[in-house]
Amino acid sequence: MLPYIVNRFGTQLLPVLFLASILVFMSVRLIPGDPAAAAVGEQATPEAYYAYREQLGLNDPWYEQYFNWIGGVIVGDFGISTKGAEASEIIWSAFPATIELTFFALLVGFGWGTVLGLLAAVNRGGFWDYFAALWTGWNIGVPSFIAGLFYLLVFALQLDLLPAAGRVAFFEDPVQAIQHLILPSLALGGIVAAGISRFVRQSVLDTMTEDYIRTARAKGLRDRVVLLRHALKPSLIPVVTFAGLQMATILGGTLVIETVFTWPGVGRALVVAVRDRDYNVMQVITMLLVFIFVSVNLLVDLLYAGLDPRIRLGASAEG
């Protein structure tokens, strides 16, 4: 296991992050607008403008700017925001809110999706099967931000059951925090739950036709035991692959959902940074999202071994 992890880290994780850092650095500079001009305002003197460009390092050649930035990131120095504060302060102050939202969206996506898929498979052709089909059709056919606006209209404005916007820190007031998390988590995790429920349903139905399942039933085991102990675990292997890919949906969805629900996370901070042409904040947030996505893909590969002992990670690493 350890040689496989080291191999993946050295041959895939680091090269991907290096190439992504170059692409992010260059792409940010293709956005129209001047960070110094956006920061000092239209009333600033030319001297103040050029002095601020020098302070931000924008007068240096692009390759010097890149190496200065990536070198700082490696040692934990994210640079200065155009607002004058440390970019790290802006990012780390917003990160807990995004972690909360992502965690609860994953609970909705993976937890509810797995349960709904199991219910649909066990009750094939019944109520839960039709309900799962309707849920899947709604969440796959409707973009997350439209679903979020719909939930706001119905549950916050019309029924007044849940708050429409804002955030309460979980450790300050857990009840209020969960109430604020329900709608954005449902909008963000709903599409993931829809996809996972489809995968779980089909995978369980396919697994239930295997010979070892028939053998387990022939031994007199109850259907619930056969389902949970013998069928569920191997059925989750393709689901793990899909779940790992859906991390991109979760991470990308935070950019929109946090804006819809005025959630003070890194997604909203990134939108503000793009508006203000705040290069350092844009670059670091994007690289954090890339790092999380690549790390999740590595974790998915490791989970294969736990779900199916037939998978040999050492052989994969050598290949």
N, C-alpha and C positions, 0 to 999 in steps of 0.2 A: 504493500500500500504506500509506504513512504517513498520508495523510488518512483512510483507512478506520480505522486503529488509533486515531487521535485522536478520530474521531467516535464509535466504539464506547466508548472510555474515558469520554468526556464525557457521552454520552447514555444509556449503559446501565450501565457498571461503577460509576461514582460514585453515581448515583441508587439502584441496587440496594443498595449497601453502606450508604448513608444510611438507607434504609427498614429494612434488616435490623438496623442498630444500634438503631433505636427498638424494633423487635419483640423483639429479644433482651433489651434493657434492661427492657422491661415484663414479658416472660414470666418472666424470672428472679425478679422480685419477686412473681410469683403462686405460687411454690413455698412450701408451708407451712413455717413455722419462722422463727426470728430469728437472723441471723448473729452478732449480739453475744452473745446468750444461748448459742449453740453454742460460741462462742470462750471466754467467761469461765467457763462451767460453772455448775452449779446451786448451788455453794457460794459464789459471789461475792456481794458486798454490792451493794445497789441503787446505791450511789455508783459502784462500779467498773463496773457494767453500763452506766449512763448515760454515764459518761466514755468507755467504749469505743465506744458508739454515736456519740458526738460525734467521736471520733477517726476512725471509718469514714465520717463524713459522713451517717449515716442519719437524723439529725434535720433535715436540710435538706429543702426541698420537692423533689418528685421531678424537676422540670425542672432545678433547680440541680444535683442529683445527676447527671442525664444530661449536661448540658453540661460539668460538671467532669470527668466520666469520658471523654467523647468528645474533649474538648480535650486531655486528657492522653494518650490513645491516639494522637492525631495527631502529638504531639511525642515519642512513645516512652515515656511514663510510664503504666504499666498500673495504678498504684495499689498499695495495700497489701492483702496477703492477710489473712484472719482469723487465720492462724497467726503473724502479725507480720512475716513476710518480705515482700520485694518480690514482687508477682505475676509480674513479668517473670522473676525468678530461677526460680520454680517452672515456668513455661511453657517457657523456653528450655533448662532442664536436661532436660526431658522431650521436647523437640522432635526431637533427633537420633535417638532410638529410634523415633519414629513415622516419620520420614523413611526410615530403614532398612527398616522393615516395609512401608511403602507402596511403596517402590522394588521390593523383591523380590516383593511381591504383584502389582505391575504386570507384572513379568517373567513371572510365572506366568500371569497373566490374558491379557496381550496376546501374549506370545511363544508360550506353549504353545497358546493358543486359535487363533492364526493357523496354526501348524504343523499342529495337529490338523484344522482346517477344510480346509486344502490337501490333507492326506492323505485325508480323507473324500471330497473332490471328485474327486481323481484316481482313487481306488479305490472309485468308487461301486458299492454293492452288495457290496463286499468286506469284509475283516476290519476295516480302519481305519474304514470307514463305520459298521459295527455297534458298534465300540468307541466311536466318537465319540457315537453315539446313547445308549449306556449311560452314558458320562461326563456327557453333558448332562442326562440324566434324573436322575442322582444329585445333581448339584450344584444344579440348579434346584429339585428337589423337597425338598431337605434344607436347613434354615437353616444359616448359616455357623457358628453357635456349636455346633449339634448335630454338624456335620461335624468341628469342632475337637475336641470331646469324644471323638468316634469315633477320630480320628487319635491322640489322646493315649492312649486305651485300647489301641489295636492296636500302634502303633509305639513308644510310650514305655514303657507299663506291661507289655504282654504280650511284645513282641519285644525290648524294651530296645535299640532301634537309635538312638533320638534322645532328647535331653533333653526333659523334660516341661514345664519352665517356666524363666523367667529369661532374662537377656540377657547376652551378652558383646560389648563394643564391637568393631566390625569391624576397626579399625586396631590393636587390642590383640592379637587372635588371630583372623585371618580364618577359619581352619578351624572353630574352636569357634563363631564368630559365625554362620557359615552353617548349622551343625548346629542351632543354636537358632532360626534363622529358617525352616527348612524347613516345619515343621508349621504355625505361624501363617500363613505366606505361602500355603501350600496351602489352608488353610481360608478365608482371606480372598480369594485370587485365583481359587479354583476356580470360583465361580459366574460370575465375569467371563469366565474361559476358556471356560466352557460356552456362554455367550451369543455370544461372539465366534466360536467355532468354527462355530456354526450360521449366523451371518451370512456368514462367509468361504466356507463350503461352498456356500450357495445363490447368493451373489454370483458366485463363480467359475464355477459351472455356468451361470448366466445369461450371463455375459460370453463364455464359450466358444462360444456360439451366434451371436455378432455377426459381421457381414460381414468386418471387418478381421481377425478371428481366422482365418476360412476363407481369406482372402487370404494371410495369413502361412504357413498350412499349405501352400497351393498353391505357394508359393515354395520349398518343400522344407525349411523350418526344422524342427528337432527339436521334439518335443512339450515337452521341458523348457524350451527357449528360448521357445517360444510362451507357455507358462504363466507363466514368471517375468518375461519382458521385456514381453509384450504384454497378458496377461490379469490379472496380479496387481495392478498399479498401479491401473487403473480399478476393479477389484473392491474395493479398500480404501476407496473413498469412503463408501459407507454404513456400513462398519465404523468409520471415524473418528467418525461421528456417534454410533454406539452406544457406542464407547469413551469418548467425552466424557461421555455420560450416565452411564456406569458409574462415573465418578469419585465420584458420590454413594454408590454401593454400597461402594466402597473406604473412603471417609472415614467413612461411617456404621458400616461393619463394624469399624473399628478400635476403636470404643468398647466393643464386646462382646469381640472377639478378644483385645485387650490385657488384659482382665479374666480371660478364660479361661486365658490362658497367663502370667498375672502379668507382662506385658510393661510396663516402666516408661515408657510414652509418654504423649502428651497425652490419649489416650482414657481411660486409667486415671486420669490427673490430673483429668480432667473428672468422672469418677465420684466420686472423693474430694471434689472441690469441691462437687458436688451434695449429698453426704452432710453436709458441714460447712457448707452454706449460704454458700459462699465466693463472693460476688457477682462480685468483680473477676476472679477466675480463670475462673469460668464464662463471663462475658461475653466476655473476650478470646479464650479458646479457641474459642468458638462463632463469633466474628467471623473468626478465622483460617481456620476451616473454610469459612465462606461465601466469603471472599476467594479461597481456593484453588479452590473449585468454579467461581466466576464467571470467574476467570482461565483455567481450563482450557477453559471454553466459548468464550472469545475465541480461545484457541489453536487450538481445533478449526476455527473459521471460517478462520483463517489457513492451516491445513493444506490446506483445500480447494483453494487456489490452486496449491499445490505438486503436488497429486495430479491436478488437472484444469485445464489452462490455459484451458479454455473458460469457467471461472468468472471473472467480472470483479468483483473486490472494490470497485473504485471505483464501478461502477454500483450495487452493493448499498448502498454508503454513501450515494449520492445518493438512493436510493429510500427 
